[in-house]
Amino acid sequence: MDTQESGGLRLPRSRQANERLHAMIPGGAHTYAKGDDQYPDDVAPVISHGRGAHVWDVDGNRYVEYGSGLRSVSLGHAHPRVVEAVRRELGRGSNFVRPSVVEVEAAERFLATVPTAEMVKFAKNGSDVTTAAVRLARAVTGRARVAICGDHPFYSVDDWFIGTTPMSAGVPAATTDLTVAFPYGDLAATEELLTRYRDEVACLILEPATHTEPPPGYLAGLRELADRHGCVLVFDEMITGFRWSEAGAQGLYGVVPDLSTFGKALGNGCAVSALAGRRDLMEWGGLRHSGDRVFLLSTTHGAETHSLAAAMAVQTTYVEEGVTARLHALGERLAAGVRDAAAGMGVADHVVVRGRASNLVFATLDENRRPSQPYRTLFLRRLLAGGVLAPSFVVSDALSDADIDHTVDVVAQACAVYRKALDAGDPTPWTGGRPVKPVFRRSV
């Protein structure tokens, strides 16, 4: 039975669980983006279980969930085809002293789904495969510098990237100095950077698309720049993989990178990621290359059979059921409803939905239309009170039209409070305590 009340949530067990989490786990979560500092004061539900597009917290409250598993659970929780595939392999053993035939099948399935790649190697998380791409690019080119798109928020937990963030403690400056940044959509600025560091840049790495579509000719222009300057082009397809098309952004826009990395939606919540790309590059990490060996990827659990089985089930489901198209349709319905609700309450310029329909985020802007953490706090608190858990508006295939309609109704109620705060010129009376905080910050 739901225990939500019109004035807020009853979360005594979640609060107790959060205290236990902080007592044993630094930050109270294993992913910073899941920390209770990302949610309003005392309104950070601890999840008991999920099914489809719904999750329940330990207090019994049910929510419509968005951005499930940080965008990884795109088919919905406990999807029957994925669960059955995992269960079948668990009964046959999950890890062996030699490769399993499942590794052959999973590689064949992946390369059929992403035909622009010629080889693939699986791992457990996105950081490992993006770092492997960087290491491979450095080995192939003999260059040390890495050029990242500075407009994209995250690539890896490893030093080459984390050293560029406000949470750079523990990363030697010498490592950070080897990473440089270029702006998204600006070919001239990127060429200037490659010219400034002529023959020093090993790779260009970026998310091929995010909250905005790439400008016409942009990705093709990057491809040409990488070729001309002799560096490796790497697409981070963690988010765009499957949500843009089954083959990611490269499959949608028709620009082929040298290397690409996939994760998140690949396993529908199971731990699996992939580094894919050109055979002549990938073989540097193999046994059929005559040069110096590259320690590309070697992980004990990288090829657990049940995670690879989950990935195959996900790919089959996407292709057979047209999941990407449905994600877009659901996102379009949600975006239209949220925009109408915001306009109806007079806050259309302050509660703003952005991004591709399958990957929607929202911005909360203050009286001067600047991003505001206090207003985000107000908005999140009202969504949670209405049974909507939404750090973003990223949809899953399990959402129903009724879920979308309920979400829009709750957004309308939240926008009514938002309007009151704007009129007062101060959201503090409606935040319920300290504001939520950005993940990347130097101090607590």
One Martini backbone bead per residue (centre of mass of N, CA, C, O) as a GRO file, in nm:
protein
  444
    1MET     BB    1   0.097   0.036   0.022
    2ASP     BB    2   0.062   0.352  -0.002
    3THR     BB    3   0.221   0.651   0.192
    4GLN     BB    4   0.126   0.898   0.063
    5GLU     BB    5   0.112   1.251   0.096
    6SER     BB    6   0.020   1.565   0.011
    7GLY     BB    7   0.266   1.702   0.194
    8GLY     BB    8   0.434   1.425   0.151
    9LEU     BB    9   0.669   1.203   0.299
   10ARG     BB   10   0.715   0.881   0.438
   11LEU     BB   11   1.075   0.819   0.555
   12PRO     BB   12   1.200   0.655   0.802
   13ARG     BB   13   1.354   0.414   0.668
   14SER     BB   14   1.525   0.577   0.472
   15ARG     BB   15   1.674   0.742   0.686
   16GLN     BB   16   1.801   0.500   0.827
   17ALA     BB   17   1.944   0.385   0.577
   18ASN     BB   18   2.121   0.634   0.523
   19GLU     BB   19   2.280   0.616   0.785
   20ARG     BB   20   2.399   0.337   0.728
   21LEU     BB   21   2.542   0.408   0.468
   22HIS     BB   22   2.731   0.636   0.585
   23ALA     BB   23   2.874   0.444   0.800
   24MET     BB   24   3.004   0.248   0.545
   25ILE     BB   25   2.974   0.455   0.294
   26PRO     BB   26   3.109   0.667   0.098
   27GLY     BB   27   2.837   0.891   0.051
   28GLY     BB   28   2.601   0.654   0.063
   29ALA     BB   29   2.719   0.549  -0.222
   30HIS     BB   30   2.837   0.403  -0.539
   31THR     BB   31   2.716   0.674  -0.663
   32TYR     BB   32   2.712   1.007  -0.677
   33ALA     BB   33   2.432   1.040  -0.836
   34LYS     BB   34   2.287   0.876  -0.575
   35GLY     BB   35   2.301   1.077  -0.370
   36ASP     BB   36   2.139   1.261  -0.116
   37ASP     BB   37   2.247   1.543  -0.237
   38GLN     BB   38   2.044   1.508  -0.499
   39TYR     BB   39   1.831   1.560  -0.272
   40PRO     BB   40   1.621   1.652  -0.066
   41ASP     BB   41   1.582   1.707   0.246
   42ASP     BB   42   1.471   1.402   0.367
   43VAL     BB   43   1.424   1.309   0.033
   44ALA     BB   44   1.573   0.991   0.012
   45PRO     BB   45   1.505   0.721  -0.127
   46VAL     BB   46   1.512   0.375  -0.058
   47ILE     BB   47   1.532   0.094  -0.242
   48SER     BB   48   1.370  -0.217  -0.283
   49HIS     BB   49   1.209  -0.219  -0.573
   50GLY     BB   50   1.135  -0.327  -0.920
   51ARG     BB   51   0.884  -0.270  -1.195
   52GLY     BB   52   0.942  -0.156  -1.467
   53ALA     BB   53   0.851   0.190  -1.405
   54HIS     BB   54   0.864   0.094  -1.102
   55VAL     BB   55   0.920   0.193  -0.757
   56TRP     BB   56   1.017   0.094  -0.421
   57ASP     BB   57   1.041   0.173  -0.105
   58VAL     BB   58   1.101   0.093   0.233
   59ASP     BB   59   0.809   0.249   0.297
   60GLY     BB   60   0.606   0.185   0.029
   61ASN     BB   61   0.661   0.375  -0.191
   62ARG     BB   62   0.550   0.476  -0.509
   63TYR     BB   63   0.711   0.512  -0.837
   64VAL     BB   64   0.781   0.694  -1.107
   65GLU     BB   65   1.058   0.624  -1.319
   66TYR     BB   66   1.356   0.803  -1.405
   67GLY     BB   67   1.665   0.725  -1.512
   68SER     BB   68   1.722   0.434  -1.485
   69GLY     BB   69   2.017   0.353  -1.376
   70LEU     BB   70   2.149   0.584  -1.527
   71ARG     BB   71   2.012   0.477  -1.815
   72SER     BB   72   2.022   0.148  -1.813
   73VAL     BB   73   1.696   0.093  -1.778
   74SER     BB   74   1.524   0.084  -2.076
   75LEU     BB   75   1.304  -0.170  -2.033
   76GLY     BB   76   1.292  -0.221  -1.743
   77HIS     BB   77   1.228  -0.384  -1.470
   78ALA     BB   78   1.240  -0.712  -1.492
   79HIS     BB   79   1.273  -0.818  -1.769
   80PRO     BB   80   1.181  -1.114  -1.896
   81ARG     BB   81   1.406  -1.168  -2.111
   82VAL     BB   82   1.644  -1.100  -1.927
   83VAL     BB   83   1.587  -1.282  -1.686
   84GLU     BB   84   1.592  -1.550  -1.844
   85ALA     BB   85   1.880  -1.529  -1.956
   86VAL     BB   86   2.020  -1.514  -1.681
   87ARG     BB   87   1.908  -1.771  -1.551
   88ARG     BB   88   2.017  -1.973  -1.756
   89GLU     BB   89   2.326  -1.910  -1.709
   90LEU     BB   90   2.347  -1.952  -1.401
   91GLY     BB   91   2.282  -2.268  -1.436
   92ARG     BB   92   2.581  -2.295  -1.612
   93GLY     BB   93   2.757  -2.079  -1.529
   94SER     BB   94   2.967  -1.765  -1.507
   95ASN     BB   95   3.280  -1.876  -1.478
   96PHE     BB   96   3.597  -1.940  -1.637
   97VAL     BB   97   3.924  -2.041  -1.749
   98ARG     BB   98   3.772  -2.009  -2.021
   99PRO     BB   99   3.614  -1.934  -2.279
  100SER     BB  100   3.296  -1.884  -2.373
  101VAL     BB  101   3.054  -1.925  -2.610
  102VAL     BB  102   2.909  -1.661  -2.529
  103GLU     BB  103   3.130  -1.470  -2.637
  104VAL     BB  104   3.079  -1.527  -2.930
  105GLU     BB  105   2.777  -1.456  -2.943
  106ALA     BB  106   2.800  -1.165  -2.831
  107ALA     BB  107   2.989  -1.055  -3.049
  108GLU     BB  108   2.812  -1.117  -3.293
  109ARG     BB  109   2.569  -0.950  -3.200
  110PHE     BB  110   2.705  -0.678  -3.172
  111LEU     BB  111   2.824  -0.657  -3.470
  112ALA     BB  112   2.537  -0.669  -3.595
  113THR     BB  113   2.430  -0.408  -3.445
  114VAL     BB  114   2.740  -0.278  -3.497
  115PRO     BB  115   2.866  -0.261  -3.815
  116THR     BB  116   3.102  -0.035  -3.776
  117ALA     BB  117   3.231  -0.266  -3.631
  118GLU     BB  118   3.498  -0.529  -3.601
  119MET     BB  119   3.547  -0.518  -3.287
  120VAL     BB  120   3.523  -0.665  -2.944
  121LYS     BB  121   3.520  -0.568  -2.588
  122PHE     BB  122   3.445  -0.668  -2.268
  123ALA     BB  123   3.297  -0.529  -1.968
  124LYS     BB  124   3.158  -0.357  -1.673
  125ASN     BB  125   3.240  -0.049  -1.744
  126GLY     BB  126   3.284   0.261  -1.881
  127SER     BB  127   3.566   0.344  -1.777
  128ASP     BB  128   3.732   0.108  -1.887
  129VAL     BB  129   3.675   0.158  -2.198
  130THR     BB  130   3.768   0.451  -2.223
  131THR     BB  131   4.056   0.401  -2.120
  132ALA     BB  132   4.128   0.194  -2.334
  133ALA     BB  133   4.101   0.389  -2.572
  134VAL     BB  134   4.321   0.581  -2.480
  135ARG     BB  135   4.555   0.380  -2.464
  136LEU     BB  136   4.540   0.289  -2.759
  137ALA     BB  137   4.583   0.566  -2.889
  138ARG     BB  138   4.863   0.613  -2.767
  139ALA     BB  139   5.000   0.364  -2.888
  140VAL     BB  140   4.942   0.411  -3.194
  141THR     BB  141   5.059   0.724  -3.201
  142GLY     BB  142   5.271   0.814  -2.970
  143ARG     BB  143   5.084   0.986  -2.784
  144ALA     BB  144   4.967   1.177  -2.486
  145ARG     BB  145   4.733   1.341  -2.565
  146VAL     BB  146   4.396   1.442  -2.462
  147ALA     BB  147   4.083   1.513  -2.626
  148ILE     BB  148   3.808   1.667  -2.485
  149CYS     BB  149   3.480   1.729  -2.443
  150GLY     BB  150   3.393   1.992  -2.227
  151ASP     BB  151   3.057   1.965  -2.251
  152HIS     BB  152   3.096   1.690  -2.111
  153PRO     BB  153   3.062   1.541  -1.791
  154PHE     BB  154   3.152   1.221  -1.862
  155TYR     BB  155   3.404   0.933  -1.885
  156SER     BB  156   3.575   0.881  -1.605
  157VAL     BB  157   3.749   0.771  -1.306
  158ASP     BB  158   4.006   0.842  -1.425
  159ASP     BB  159   4.270   1.060  -1.427
  160TRP     BB  160   4.247   1.185  -1.719
  161PHE     BB  161   3.963   1.310  -1.616
  162ILE     BB  162   3.926   1.381  -1.309
  163GLY     BB  163   4.152   1.605  -1.316
  164THR     BB  164   3.935   1.814  -1.468
  165THR     BB  165   3.784   1.836  -1.209
  166PRO     BB  166   3.689   1.947  -0.894
  167MET     BB  167   3.772   1.627  -0.818
  168SER     BB  168   4.125   1.621  -0.816
  169ALA     BB  169   4.204   1.475  -0.583
  170GLY     BB  170   4.499   1.269  -0.633
  171VAL     BB  171   4.591   1.412  -0.900
  172PRO     BB  172   4.835   1.462  -1.097
  173ALA     BB  173   4.930   1.727  -1.286
  174ALA     BB  174   5.074   1.569  -1.513
  175THR     BB  175   4.814   1.428  -1.602
  176THR     BB  176   4.621   1.669  -1.650
  177ASP     BB  177   4.803   1.816  -1.869
  178LEU     BB  178   4.723   1.587  -2.097
  179THR     BB  179   4.441   1.728  -2.084
  180VAL     BB  180   4.222   1.852  -2.328
  181ALA     BB  181   3.987   2.097  -2.469
  182PHE     BB  182   3.675   2.098  -2.657
  183PRO     BB  183   3.413   2.226  -2.827
  184TYR     BB  184   3.101   2.179  -2.912
  185GLY     BB  185   3.051   2.246  -3.261
  186ASP     BB  186   3.371   2.352  -3.299
  187LEU     BB  187   3.593   2.321  -3.546
  188ALA     BB  188   3.788   2.559  -3.525
  189ALA     BB  189   3.876   2.511  -3.229
  190THR     BB  190   3.981   2.224  -3.278
  191GLU     BB  191   4.195   2.295  -3.488
  192GLU     BB  192   4.353   2.486  -3.307
  193LEU     BB  193   4.432   2.271  -3.101
  194LEU     BB  194   4.578   2.076  -3.302
  195THR     BB  195   4.785   2.291  -3.384
  196ARG     BB  196   4.907   2.359  -3.107
  197TYR     BB  197   4.926   2.020  -3.075
  198ARG     BB  198   5.117   1.911  -3.277
  199ASP     BB  199   5.163   1.572  -3.262
  200GLU     BB  200   5.011   1.515  -2.952
  201VAL     BB  201   4.730   1.397  -3.026
  202ALA     BB  202   4.568   1.092  -2.990
  203CYS     BB  203   4.263   1.202  -2.919
  204LEU     BB  204   3.913   1.222  -2.979
  205ILE     BB  205   3.663   1.270  -2.720
  206LEU     BB  206   3.302   1.198  -2.742
  207GLU     BB  207   2.980   1.280  -2.747
  208PRO     BB  208   2.798   1.285  -3.035
  209ALA     BB  209   2.545   1.329  -2.838
  210THR     BB  210   2.291   1.503  -2.645
  211HIS     BB  211   2.091   1.779  -2.582
  212THR     BB  212   2.196   1.813  -2.878
  213GLU     BB  213   2.229   1.841  -3.195
  214PRO     BB  214   2.435   1.810  -3.434
  215PRO     BB  215   2.567   1.992  -3.643
  216PRO     BB  216   2.596   2.026  -3.957
  217GLY     BB  217   2.888   1.836  -4.026
  218TYR     BB  218   3.042   1.786  -3.758
  219LEU     BB  219   3.124   1.484  -3.746
  220ALA     BB  220   3.260   1.485  -4.022
  221GLY     BB  221   3.467   1.703  -3.943
  222LEU     BB  222   3.607   1.538  -3.723
  223ARG     BB  223   3.696   1.310  -3.904
  224GLU     BB  224   3.880   1.489  -4.079
  225LEU     BB  225   4.063   1.598  -3.854
  226ALA     BB  226   4.172   1.330  -3.752
  227ASP     BB  227   4.300   1.243  -4.017
  228ARG     BB  228   4.483   1.496  -4.065
  229HIS     BB  229   4.616   1.468  -3.751
  230GLY     BB  230   4.649   1.159  -3.658
  231CYS     BB  231   4.390   1.081  -3.490
  232VAL     BB  232   4.165   0.942  -3.272
  233LEU     BB  233   3.822   0.854  -3.296
  234VAL     BB  234   3.594   0.886  -3.013
  235PHE     BB  235   3.292   0.732  -2.912
  236ASP     BB  236   3.067   0.802  -2.656
  237GLU     BB  237   2.789   0.555  -2.620
  238MET     BB  238   2.646   0.531  -2.343
  239ILE     BB  239   2.380   0.694  -2.427
  240THR     BB  240   2.336   0.660  -2.744
  241GLY     BB  241   2.320   0.376  -2.705
  242PHE     BB  242   2.003   0.282  -2.842
  243ARG     BB  243   1.862   0.569  -2.810
  244TRP     BB  244   1.924   0.649  -3.113
  245SER     BB  245   2.019   0.353  -3.180
  246GLU     BB  246   2.126   0.040  -3.194
  247ALA     BB  247   2.410   0.183  -3.316
  248GLY     BB  248   2.376   0.459  -3.239
  249ALA     BB  249   2.501   0.749  -3.361
  250GLN     BB  250   2.655   0.617  -3.596
  251GLY     BB  251   2.388   0.491  -3.716
  252LEU     BB  252   2.237   0.768  -3.757
  253TYR     BB  253   2.475   0.970  -3.891
  254GLY     BB  254   2.717   0.811  -4.054
  255VAL     BB  255   2.968   0.818  -3.850
  256VAL     BB  256   3.290   0.671  -3.823
  257PRO     BB  257   3.472   0.559  -3.584
  258ASP     BB  258   3.745   0.404  -3.452
  259LEU     BB  259   3.611   0.425  -3.165
  260SER     BB  260   3.384   0.269  -2.919
  261THR     BB  261   3.148   0.311  -2.643
  262PHE     BB  262   2.957   0.091  -2.428
  263GLY     BB  263   2.649   0.082  -2.218
  264LYS     BB  264   2.408   0.069  -2.000
  265ALA     BB  265   2.165  -0.043  -2.204
  266LEU     BB  266   2.307  -0.316  -2.278
  267GLY     BB  267   2.200  -0.465  -1.977
  268ASN     BB  268   1.958  -0.359  -1.811
  269GLY     BB  269   2.163  -0.334  -1.535
  270CYS     BB  270   2.382  -0.495  -1.620
  271ALA     BB  271   2.728  -0.567  -1.613
  272VAL     BB  272   2.808  -0.399  -1.922
  273SER     BB  273   3.062  -0.343  -2.169
  274ALA     BB  274   3.215  -0.167  -2.466
  275LEU     BB  275   3.476  -0.213  -2.702
  276ALA     BB  276   3.495  -0.065  -3.029
  277GLY     BB  277   3.633  -0.133  -3.373
  278ARG     BB  278   3.902  -0.140  -3.542
  279ARG     BB  279   4.103  -0.398  -3.617
  280ASP     BB  280   4.390  -0.258  -3.636
  281LEU     BB  281   4.358  -0.154  -3.340
  282MET     BB  282   4.253  -0.387  -3.157
  283GLU     BB  283   4.501  -0.587  -3.216
  284TRP     BB  284   4.700  -0.451  -3.013
  285GLY     BB  285   4.537  -0.634  -2.779
  286GLY     BB  286   4.648  -0.895  -2.906
  287LEU     BB  287   4.793  -1.197  -3.091
  288ARG     BB  288   4.799  -1.044  -3.406
  289HIS     BB  289   5.059  -0.863  -3.324
  290SER     BB  290   5.397  -0.742  -3.384
  291GLY     BB  291   5.403  -0.546  -3.169
  292ASP     BB  292   5.344  -0.394  -2.904
  293ARG     BB  293   5.177  -0.459  -2.631
  294VAL     BB  294   4.839  -0.403  -2.521
  295PHE     BB  295   4.662  -0.329  -2.228
  296LEU     BB  296   4.346  -0.321  -2.274
  297LEU     BB  297   4.166  -0.581  -2.153
  298SER     BB  298   4.151  -0.739  -1.810
  299THR     BB  299   3.885  -0.921  -1.661
  300THR     BB  300   3.739  -1.141  -1.461
  301HIS     BB  301   3.420  -1.022  -1.522
  302GLY     BB  302   3.383  -0.935  -1.830
  303ALA     BB  303   3.251  -1.250  -1.918
  304GLU     BB  304   3.000  -1.298  -1.789
  305THR     BB  305   2.740  -1.480  -1.895
  306HIS     BB  306   2.487  -1.324  -1.787
  307SER     BB  307   2.559  -1.041  -1.904
  308LEU     BB  308   2.577  -1.130  -2.201
  309ALA     BB  309   2.288  -1.237  -2.212
  310ALA     BB  310   2.157  -0.969  -2.154
  311ALA     BB  311   2.266  -0.820  -2.402
  312MET     BB  312   2.131  -1.002  -2.611
  313ALA     BB  313   1.840  -0.953  -2.517
  314VAL     BB  314   1.838  -0.652  -2.565
  315GLN     BB  315   1.901  -0.650  -2.870
  316THR     BB  316   1.661  -0.823  -2.955
  317THR     BB  317   1.439  -0.639  -2.842
  318TYR     BB  318   1.501  -0.384  -2.998
  319VAL     BB  319   1.466  -0.505  -3.284
  320GLU     BB  320   1.183  -0.660  -3.256
  321GLU     BB  321   1.027  -0.399  -3.087
  322GLY     BB  322   1.113  -0.103  -3.137
  323VAL     BB  323   1.234   0.068  -2.891
  324THR     BB  324   1.349   0.337  -2.991
  325ALA     BB  325   1.081   0.446  -3.103
  326ARG     BB  326   0.930   0.435  -2.832
  327LEU     BB  327   1.108   0.627  -2.674
  328HIS     BB  328   1.042   0.868  -2.852
  329ALA     BB  329   0.736   0.871  -2.812
  330LEU     BB  330   0.736   0.903  -2.507
  331GLY     BB  331   0.909   1.162  -2.496
  332GLU     BB  332   0.719   1.340  -2.661
  333ARG     BB  333   0.477   1.319  -2.473
  334LEU     BB  334   0.618   1.430  -2.221
  335ALA     BB  335   0.726   1.700  -2.327
  336ALA     BB  336   0.454   1.819  -2.405
  337GLY     BB  337   0.324   1.802  -2.122
  338VAL     BB  338   0.531   1.971  -1.964
  339ARG     BB  339   0.513   2.228  -2.135
  340ASP     BB  340   0.212   2.275  -2.088
  341ALA     BB  341   0.221   2.290  -1.781
  342ALA     BB  342   0.420   2.526  -1.759
  343ALA     BB  343   0.252   2.727  -1.924
  344GLY     BB  344  -0.011   2.713  -1.747
  345MET     BB  345   0.177   2.831  -1.489
  346GLY     BB  346   0.402   3.042  -1.598
  347VAL     BB  347   0.702   2.849  -1.642
  348ALA     BB  348   0.836   2.802  -1.933
  349ASP     BB  349   1.115   2.974  -1.864
  350HIS     BB  350   1.197   2.764  -1.602
  351VAL     BB  351   1.074   2.491  -1.713
  352VAL     BB  352   1.301   2.291  -1.903
  353VAL     BB  353   1.302   2.091  -2.187
  354ARG     BB  354   1.563   1.866  -2.297
  355GLY     BB  355   1.639   1.694  -2.577
  356ARG     BB  356   1.607   1.400  -2.672
  357ALA     BB  357   1.334   1.207  -2.637
  358SER     BB  358   1.521   0.957  -2.516
  359ASN     BB  359   1.692   1.214  -2.341
  360LEU     BB  360   1.560   1.377  -2.103
  361VAL     BB  361   1.584   1.696  -1.960
  362PHE     BB  362   1.598   1.943  -1.691
  363ALA     BB  363   1.546   2.287  -1.620
  364THR     BB  364   1.609   2.520  -1.342
  365LEU     BB  365   1.499   2.851  -1.323
  366ASP     BB  366   1.517   3.163  -1.234
  367GLU     BB  367   1.426   3.490  -1.250
  368ASN     BB  368   1.697   3.512  -1.458
  369ARG     BB  369   1.739   3.236  -1.609
  370ARG     BB  370   1.906   3.062  -1.408
  371PRO     BB  371   2.053   2.817  -1.275
  372SER     BB  372   1.889   2.627  -0.997
  373GLN     BB  373   1.905   2.450  -0.705
  374PRO     BB  374   1.661   2.544  -0.538
  375TYR     BB  375   1.452   2.494  -0.767
  376ARG     BB  376   1.516   2.197  -0.797
  377THR     BB  377   1.432   2.120  -0.514
  378LEU     BB  378   1.140   2.198  -0.532
  379PHE     BB  379   1.069   2.016  -0.774
  380LEU     BB  380   1.154   1.741  -0.656
  381ARG     BB  381   0.972   1.746  -0.407
  382ARG     BB  382   0.701   1.748  -0.567
  383LEU     BB  383   0.744   1.493  -0.725
  384LEU     BB  384   0.776   1.298  -0.487
  385ALA     BB  385   0.496   1.360  -0.357
  386GLY     BB  386   0.364   1.241  -0.645
  387GLY     BB  387   0.534   0.980  -0.741
  388VAL     BB  388   0.814   1.109  -0.872
  389LEU     BB  389   1.125   0.983  -0.998
  390ALA     BB  390   1.326   1.272  -1.130
  391PRO     BB  391   1.638   1.364  -1.230
  392SER     BB  392   1.489   1.309  -1.495
  393PHE     BB  393   1.324   1.236  -1.836
  394VAL     BB  394   1.414   0.945  -1.876
  395VAL     BB  395   1.301   0.687  -2.052
  396SER     BB  396   1.112   0.387  -2.062
  397ASP     BB  397   0.952   0.113  -2.210
  398ALA     BB  398   0.751   0.068  -1.948
  399LEU     BB  399   0.588   0.297  -2.003
  400SER     BB  400   0.283   0.448  -1.978
  401ASP     BB  401   0.038   0.663  -2.045
  402ALA     BB  402  -0.044   0.685  -1.746
  403ASP     BB  403   0.234   0.768  -1.642
  404ILE     BB  404   0.255   1.026  -1.804
  405ASP     BB  405  -0.002   1.163  -1.701
  406HIS     BB  406   0.081   1.167  -1.406
  407THR     BB  407   0.336   1.332  -1.440
  408VAL     BB  408   0.202   1.586  -1.556
  409ASP     BB  409   0.026   1.644  -1.310
  410VAL     BB  410   0.264   1.680  -1.112
  411VAL     BB  411   0.405   1.905  -1.264
  412ALA     BB  412   0.177   2.109  -1.241
  413GLN     BB  413   0.190   2.127  -0.931
  414ALA     BB  414   0.486   2.216  -0.921
  415CYS     BB  415   0.447   2.476  -1.097
  416ALA     BB  416   0.264   2.623  -0.899
  417VAL     BB  417   0.486   2.654  -0.684
  418TYR     BB  418   0.696   2.789  -0.862
  419ARG     BB  419   0.531   3.046  -0.907
  420LYS     BB  420   0.531   3.137  -0.614
  421ALA     BB  421   0.839   3.165  -0.589
  422LEU     BB  422   0.876   3.375  -0.811
  423ASP     BB  423   0.688   3.590  -0.686
  424ALA     BB  424   0.870   3.596  -0.418
  425GLY     BB  425   1.186   3.556  -0.493
  426ASP     BB  426   1.177   3.269  -0.313
  427PRO     BB  427   1.227   2.916  -0.257
  428THR     BB  428   1.283   2.840   0.045
  429PRO     BB  429   0.988   2.768   0.163
  430TRP     BB  430   0.998   2.499  -0.059
  431THR     BB  431   1.266   2.314   0.004
  432GLY     BB  432   1.310   2.195   0.313
  433GLY     BB  433   1.615   2.303   0.288
  434ARG     BB  434   1.872   2.211   0.151
  435PRO     BB  435   2.017   2.207  -0.135
  436VAL     BB  436   2.105   2.074  -0.397
  437LYS     BB  437   2.394   1.921  -0.557
  438PRO     BB  438   2.659   1.896  -0.729
  439VAL     BB  439   2.873   1.652  -0.794
  440PHE     BB  440   3.092   1.854  -0.896
  441ARG     BB  441   3.292   1.934  -0.612
  442ARG     BB  442   3.531   2.032  -0.387
  443SER     BB  443   3.320   2.049  -0.154
  444VAL     BB  444   3.074   1.958   0.083
   0.00000   0.00000   0.00000
